[in-house]
Structures are given as C-alpha cells and as structure tokens.
Amino acid sequence: MTTADATLTENDVTAQYYETDTERVLAFDADGRTAAIAQNVEGYAMLKVRPTADGDELERYYGFDMALDHAGELLGVAPTALPIPEPATDMGM
C-alpha cells in the first residue's frame, strides 16, 4: 500500500482506498457485505466492479457514479450512502 491509503466510515459503511503496483482500489464493507471498485494505477481506464477487492470482475463502467450504483446494489445500500475517501474522488473517466 502507498501513502494514498485512506479509510472512511459513514452510514454504517466503511470504505478503504489504497493503491497497489497496478491498481487504485476502493473497497467497501457494510454489515458483512463487500464490494470493490478498481481502476488502473494511471487512472485512465474503465472502472471494474468486483464483489471483493481481489474478486472476479462483475462489470466495467466509464463513470464513477455508475460504478458506485453497482457497488451500492452489492452492499444493499443507496449509492449516496457510500463514503468516498478523498484520494478516490477522481476515479472514473
């Protein structure tokens, strides 16, 4: 993980942002349910929605809003209830 790591909890949802050598990852946990949004580390590719940070890709989106909608569905919460740590606010194309 890098210095860009950030964790934020709001509305009973915890979001963790971190970077690996190849990806930017925004992972969510809400009452035992998980979802993750990943993008290449350069920040210009489509967003991948996964059931977990290292899980298989479920869908790809250009826009952050659409990826958040899908993550919210996986967690059983409204996308507006998802906390977004500051380093993740620029994800998407």
N, C-alpha and C positions, 0 to 999 in steps of 0.2 A: 504494500500500500504506500501511498505517497502523502505529501503534506496537504494535499487537497481533500483528505478524508474529512467527512463531516457526518454527524448523526443529529437527527431532529425528531422529536416525538410530539405529536399533536393529535387530538381527536382519537386517542387510543390506537394510533398507527405510528410505528417507528420507521423512519427512512434512514438508510445509511448510504452515503455516496462515497465511492472510492475509485481509484484508478489502478489498473494492472498494467503490465507491459504492453498490452494490446487493446484494452477496452476501458471505457468510462462506464461505471455500473451504478445504478440507483436501485437498491434493494429495499423492499417493503416487508413489514411483518405486522399483521393485525390479528390478534386473538388466535395465533397459531397458523393462520393462513399466510402464504407468501406470494410475492410477485417481484419481478425484476425487469428493469429496462436497461439495455446496454447499447452502447454506440462505440465505434472505433475510437481509439485514443486521439486521433487527429480531429475528431468532432465533426466530420462532414458526411458520414454515411447514414443510411436509414437506421432508425431505432428498432431494436429487437426486443420483443416482449417474451419473457420466459416465466415459467412457474416458480423458479428459483434462480439465483444468480448464476449457477453453473448448469442449469437445466437446459433441455432442448428448446429451441426457438419455436414459439407458437405462431407469431405473426410479425410482420415488419411494417413500420409506419414512417412517413416523412415527417409528420408533425408530432411535437411533444404532447399536445392536447389529446390526440387520438391514442397515443401510447398510454397516457395517464387514464383515459377512459377504460381501456382494456385492463390495465393493472387494477383499477378500482373494481371492475367486474370480478376479477380473480380473488380479490380480497373481500368482496361483499360490502364495499363502502362506496360512497359517492366520490368521483374523482376530485371534487373540490375539497374533500376531507383529507386528501393526501398531502402530507408535509413535504416541502421541497427544500432541501438544504441549499444554501446559496451557490456552491460550486456547480450544482446541477441545473440551475435556472436557464442555462443557454443550450441545453440539449435539444436535438432536432435540427432539421434543415431549414 
